[in-house]
Amino acid sequence: MKIAFVHIMKTGGSTVTNVLNKTAFRPHRYLQIDPECQRENDWSDQELRGFLSWNTDRLYVHNHAKNWEMDTISEYVKQGWFTFSFYRHPGDQWCSFYFWSQEANNERFKRRQTGRSRPFTNELTLDEFLRLGWSDNSELQSEYKNAMPGLRKNLDLPERWREMNFVALYSNQNFKSFLKKYLGKRTWMLEQTNTSSNSGYEHYRRKGLISKTTHELLMDSERYDNYQKLLEKPHERGHEQFLTANSNVFLNRR
């Protein structure tokens, strides 16, 4: 079974990839096409489309959401790939990105995103960053407005995410359930990786670091509506065929 992970930033994606590698892909000799292991930049949309023609059944493609064009995701689904993603409360997610991008161990990210030694988030307060990110019509005048459309593609769900086979909010329990249901794997220890010093959206609201105006932008947004839908239950589409196919691969060491 061919598997594609649309990695939305700051939603547990690094943990997902590490655990899948250890518990499923490496033991079952999956070919992993992962840019984080092979180069500094994500695969381009053209490269992602090229992987569709690779002639092997045990194939895993991982890429951040920004370069997954929706038509490409649709083509993966059409050709029988199992496509999945995880999401998160968008307030917590964007706060996590804000602090993570400033921390010292992210030199590669800083160079890749800005070409500078200081990320643009250092030049903005948390409230300014969230307002710029959540509204095209923000009254803030900033040289970083042009960076926001690309950042949204990395942090928001794809526009037609319901075409994917599985999307859920990331939590230890949801990920463990995903592993057991789709891959027949159990794991008890989940080591969180690539984390930030983020204390949580509500914490910063209580401290007055997030304004009422900014909070209303979140509450009125499609990203928050999507979060609410996934809070009710994970999204699963056409998944029955994958439960059988994946169990045939992952429950047998061949």
N, C-alpha and C positions, 0 to 999 in steps of 0.2 A: 504494500500500500504506500502510495506517495503522499507525503504530508507537507503542508506549507503553513508556516507561522507568520502571521502579520503582527509584528512586534510594535505595539504602541508604547511609547517611552514612559518610564516611571510607573509601570503597572505589574512589576514582578517578572518582566520578561527575561532578565538575565538568570534569575533563579529557575524559571521554567526551562530554559535551554540547558543549563547545567544538569538539572535533575533528569531531563529526558535523555541527555547524552549518557549519563551513568547507568540509569535503570533500564533504558529501552534500546537506544540506537547503537551504542557501542557493543553490547552483548549480542545484538541481532544483526550486526554487520551492515548497518545503514550507512549509505553515503551521505555525509552531511555537507551541504553547501551553505556555509556560514561565513559571511564577510568579516565578522569579528575575529575569526581564526585565521583568515587568509589575506586580509588587507585592511587599510584604514577606513575606506569609504564603503557605504552600502552598495549593493548591486543596483545598477540602473534598471529602468523599466525594460529596456531592450534586452539586457542580460537575463532578467527574470523571465521574459517570454522565451528566451533561448533554452532555458532549462526544461521547458515543456516537451522538447523533442528528445531528451535524454532517455535512452533505452534501458532503464533499470526500474524494477518495482520498489526497491527499498531505497527511497530517496527522500531527503528532508531538506527543504529550503527555508531559510530564516532571513528576514530582512525587516528593517524598521518601516513603519507605515508610510513614511513620506514618499518613497519611491514605488509603492504599490499603487499603480493606477487602477481604478475600479474595473475597467474593462479587462485588465490583466487578471485580477482576482476572479472575475466572472469566467474567464477562459480556463483558469485552473479548476474551478468548480465543474465546468462543462466537461473537462477532460478526466474527471473522476478523482481529482486530488481531494484529500481531506484538508480543508482550510479552517484554521482556528485562530482565536485571539482572546486576550484578556483585557479588561478595562478596570476602572477605579473611580471612586468619587472624584469628580474633576477638580474640586477645590483642593483636596489633598494632593492630587496628582500635580497640578500646576505649582503649588507651593514646594513640592518635592523637587521639581525641575529647577525652580528658582535657586534653592539652596545648593542642590547637587552641582549645578553648573558653575558655582563659585568656588567649590572646594578644591583643595590643592592637588588631588589625585586625578584631576580631569584635564591635564595639559593637552592630550590628544583631541579631546572634544573642543577645547578653546580654540585650538589652531584650525580645526576643521570647520567650525561654525563662524568664526570671526576673522581668522588670519592674524589675530592679535594675542598677546599674552594675557589680556584681561577680557573676560566674557562681557557681553553687553549688559547682562543682569547686574553687574557691579555698578553700573551707572544709573540704575533705577531703584526706587523703593519697591517693596513688595506690592503695594497697592498700585503703583504706576505700571508695574509689569503686568499685573492681572488685568488692569483696565485696557492696556494696549492689546493684550492677548485675546480678550473677550469681546472686543468691539472694534469694528472697522471705522466707526464714527467717533472714536474717542477724541475728546477736545485736547488731549495732550499733544503737544508738538514735540516729536522725538525723531531723531535720525534712525531709530530702530524700528519704526513702523513697518518698514519694508521687510524686516525679518520675520514678522508675525505670521503671514500666510503659510510659509514653510514650516514654522514651528507648530501651527495648528494641525498641519497634516501629520506631524509626528505624535501629537498628543491627543487628537480627537479620533473617534471611531471613523472608519471609512464611510463615505456618504451612503453607500448601499450595503451596509454591513449585514443586513438581514439575508443577503444572498450567500453568506458564508455558512459553513456547516456547524460551527460551534463558537459562541461568544459568551463569556461569563465575567462577572466581577472577580478580580483576583483576591483570594484569601487562601490561607493554608488548607482550610477544609474544602473549598471549591476545587483547588488544584489536586488535592488528594483524590477527590471524587472523580475528577477528569481522568487521572491516571488509572484508577481502578476500572472505571466504566469502559474507557476506550482502548486502553492498552493492557488491561489485566495486571497492572503493577501496583504494588503497595510500597509506600515509603513512610517512615516514621519521623525521620529527621530532615527538615527543610532548612538548609542554611541560606539565609537571605544575603544576596550579594548586590553590589552596586547601589548601596543605600545612601541616604543623605541625612543631614542633621535636622530635617524637617520635623516640627513638633505638631503639625496638623492644622488644617484650615480653621477649625473652630477655636483653637488656641490663639491664633493670630487675630481672629475677629474679636475675641474677648479682650485682648490687649489693645484693641483700637488700631491695629496696623492694617486692617482691611475696612474700607469705608462702606457705608450703607449703599452708596451708588454702585460700587463695585460688586457688592453682594447681590444686588438686584439684577445686575447683568448676568450673574450665574444662575439665579433662580428662574429667570425668564428665557434661558437658553435651551437650544436643542440638545446640547451636551448633557445638561442636567436631566432633561426628559429621558434621554437614552439611559442614563445612570439609573433613574427610577424604574424603568422597564426591566433592566437587568437585575435590579434589587429584588423584584418580584420572583423572577426565575431566570435561569440561563437560557440563551437562545440556542435551539438545536433545529437543524434543517437537513432532511434527507440522511439522518445519522444512522438509521437502522442498518443500512448496507455496510457502513464502516465498522459497526460493532462486530459483525461476523468476520469481515475481511481482516480487521486488525487483530482479532483474537487468534485467527489462524497463523498470523505472523509471530505475535509476541508471546503466545503461550507455548510455542514450540521453538526450541533452539535448533535452527537449521542454517 
